């Protein structure tokens, strides 16, 4: 799939990895950290 995308965007691999860096945990529905699951509803 990435090979196909790379035909249109030579930077696809770096874009994918950069997108992971730009995650705002306050906007994620749920995530795990140190084996503990966190959910956006935890604060409500």
C-alpha positions in Angstrom: 0.0 0.0 0.0 2.8 2.4 0.9 4.5 1.7 -2.4 1.4 2.6 -4.3 1.0 5.8 -2.2 4.6 6.7 -2.8 3.9 6.9 -6.5 1.9 10.1 -5.8 3.7 11.3 -2.7 7.5 10.7 -2.4 7.3 11.8 1.3 4.6 9.4 2.4 6.8 7.4 4.8 8.0 10.6 6.6 4.5 12.0 6.6 3.2 8.8 8.3 5.8 9.0 11.0 5.4 12.7 11.6 1.6 12.2 12.0 2.3 10.0 15.0 4.4 12.8 16.6 1.6 15.3 16.3 -1.0 13.4 18.4 -2.7 15.5 21.1 -3.7 13.1 23.8 -6.5 15.4 24.9 -8.2 14.8 21.6 -7.8 11.0 21.4 -10.8 8.8 22.4 -8.7 6.3 24.3 -5.1 5.2 24.7 -2.9 3.0 26.9 0.0 4.2 29.0 2.1 2.0 31.3 -0.5 -0.8 30.9 -3.4 1.5 32.0 -6.2 2.4 29.7 -7.2 6.0 29.6 -10.5 7.2 28.1 -11.7 10.8 27.3 -14.7 10.0 29.5 -12.5 9.5 32.6 -12.7 13.3 33.3 -16.5 13.5 33.1 
